[in-house]
């Protein structure tokens, strides 16, 4: 091969080598562009993920803010309602006071609570030996009279002790007046919206059983509430549709009961402003210093009263036997009784309800010490029920575990407890 041919070959080889380098550079350049494209796509994906995440977080925060705002708005509205409600209550009370002042022509407002000559009117006393339908309707009429003319019967010394609150249990909601303080029942209702909620449910179970067994609607079933206090059981059971006959010895409690009746205007409630005893009489009334709605009567002038009680006035008492003829025509399913030791006297005053008519369910406070203050022997008191076919249950009316009389007296030597007493015949489906 001559020199000229070699030169031509070398030129071609260099040209080919240069083309190979250019191709390699082109490939590398394309690879770089592809990587750049991949990075760009990845970056877009990340940005989209970031946007989606931001929108999600922003929406969540907005929802949380909306929820917080809603809660605050609801709270604010409730606070406004409460303040408006309190304002309305205060305004109505003030209006009643002003009307009262003008009615009795009082010039000096500072004497309103101290001047004993300035008394509000009282409802006329209904005297009767036997409570019949006519008397029943007269009591109803007087309750409405009190509601329609509250400024005429207002007692400011009582108004100063009470406040309005909300009560609720088992989807039954209502308003009621209670004591502002120093009262156990009222405090429970004010802060928990109910009193003895577990016990109340057990009473409802018993009443439902009776209604189903006898095929009697609620509005034809009667309950006797002895020692109604401010009216928790009276108001709640009436709200459930039952007919309630309430006895209360305390003058203040009776005033609150009447106001609660006016507040709810439940025609199922009949209030007897007397306590129950073995004879018609007037006795001393003592209230518990730290539990002012909880009081006891003392008819024995030489009797002893616990030092936690202080005398606050007098109470009018009547006999349950006066009501037997009226009640004998009704379906009485339950007696609820809590009278701080006079339970024995109350039951004795209407023993026919136990011995003859066998009211099926009895719910009472059992306290041997308080019974003794009223000259009632706890063992003899329980014997009355036992002799007439009643059992003492431990937890509720349908419990299969019973107390004996001795067990009860021994168990509650100190203190007391709510006792469930059931007529054994009702569990045998006797008609």
LINQUIPE-V837490 format. One record per helix or strand of 3 or more residues. SS is the DSSP state (helix for helix, strand for strand). FROM is the first residue (numbers start at 1). TO is the last residue. If there is no record, write none. Layout:
((SS	FROM	TO) (SS	FROM	TO))
This chain:
((helix	3	104) (helix	109	111) (helix	133	148) (helix	150	153) (helix	156	159) (strand	162	169) (strand	172	179) (helix	184	192) (helix	197	214) (helix	218	220) (strand	221	226) (helix	232	239) (strand	243	247) (helix	251	264) (strand	269	272) (strand	281	288) (strand	291	298) (strand	309	318) (helix	320	327) (strand	331	337) (helix	343	348) (helix	352	355) (strand	361	366) (helix	368	373) (helix	378	387) (strand	390	393) (helix	405	411) (strand	417	423) (helix	424	428))
